[in-house]
Amino acid sequence: MTALSIASAPTTETEAPANIGLLRFITAGSVDDGKSTLIGRLLYDSKSLHADQVSAIEQSSLKRGLSEVDLSLLTDGLQAEREQGITIDVAYRYFSTPKRKFIIGDAPGHEQYTRNMVTAASTADLAVILVDARKGLATQTRRHSYLAHLLGVKHIVLAINKMDSVDWQQDIYRQIVSDYQEFAEALGLSNIVAIPMSALKGDNVVDASTAMSWYQGPTLLDYLQTVSTLADVSNKALRLPVQRVVRVMLGNAATQTTGDDVEFRGYQGTLAEGSLQCGDTVMVLPAWRSSQVRSLKLAGKSVKKAVAGSAVVVELEDEIDISRGDIIVGNELPPKVTRELDADICWLAEQPLNPKAKYLIKHTTRTVKGLFGELHYKINVNTLEQHPQPEAVHMNDIVRVQIKLQQALFVDTYAENKVTGSFIVIDESSLATVAAGVIV
């Protein structure tokens, strides 16, 4: 078996750009693996806390009779969570260093909160998966790794925590890394960095550990500040779902208005993938009409080019009947036009899936009616076993399904494009979101 490369990242600060943008990451692990303490330590040691926050947790720790400051109190914000000693919802925290801004999602550890983990991971660039050095890989380790892989999280940090509890032994660290390698290979995970640490003591979180001289890799913050989230968009297929049609005033930003002083009719949306520049030939679906880009506006200013993630207004050379829910694509590598979806869904609602009911499928800016045609199998996210043709689908279940659509959608697989490869399922009567899906 070929060994999986669990790599080390650069340790010197000079190797990182001055500012490489925003990083969204989640922390996940079993109950008591130290997720909340790790986030607290990261905020505390990176000097990202206000004096009143530090004072508040110091006082709370004293009231509990603790000899050390309980940094987990920084993230376990709900009183009910504090009383239970667990995190039951996704708690988001924001902090920054001179090199980067961060959004942290603290995902719950319990299996019954799989839907919360799915929500947190859907927008994450990186997942920090904690393992208790005393216990090794747990069921939740495999579950969270699978969910991160399912949702296309690009980078994994295997944070082997509580090394102080095993006397900083390198052999224990190596064994856990070896066990994770075997699992990660079977799952198809890559881009993994393993870091031994103690969130309680602060070793290898922000500051390098003096107790583990055998480890020469980065601290957690070192890696978070240097990991690249930039994607190569040069060869990505253009995808621009149309959010609304606007009339652009001469000299003004895009606004919805009427009158004789209109400069042009524009099509507004956020570039899901690829790039767009003036003069490009594009195709509009479902009209299957081609045209050229006459002009682009970004934040009310004329630009020559826009890239993925940009909210733009596009003017075309030709008059084409375009409305919300249509999509502008390149002439090459168009999306699949289909009235059937094969997808993995996570059921979010307390009420089970009703195979006979019609649901609304919201895909990018387009919403159509759909019916579950077949339930292929339910995935046991703890063992990765597949259970064919499940009789029922309940909250937190992950299921491979076929959905039949009343109207066509323009889709890619989730591996190709997270935006055009994902959707949500809405209950037609209550308009509540009942599932999230990724197209396979």
Summary of the structure (lengths in Angstrom):
residues: 440
radius of gyration: 24.2
end to end distance: 27.4
largest distance: 77.4
contacts: 1464
relative contact order: 0.12
helix: 20%
strand: 36%
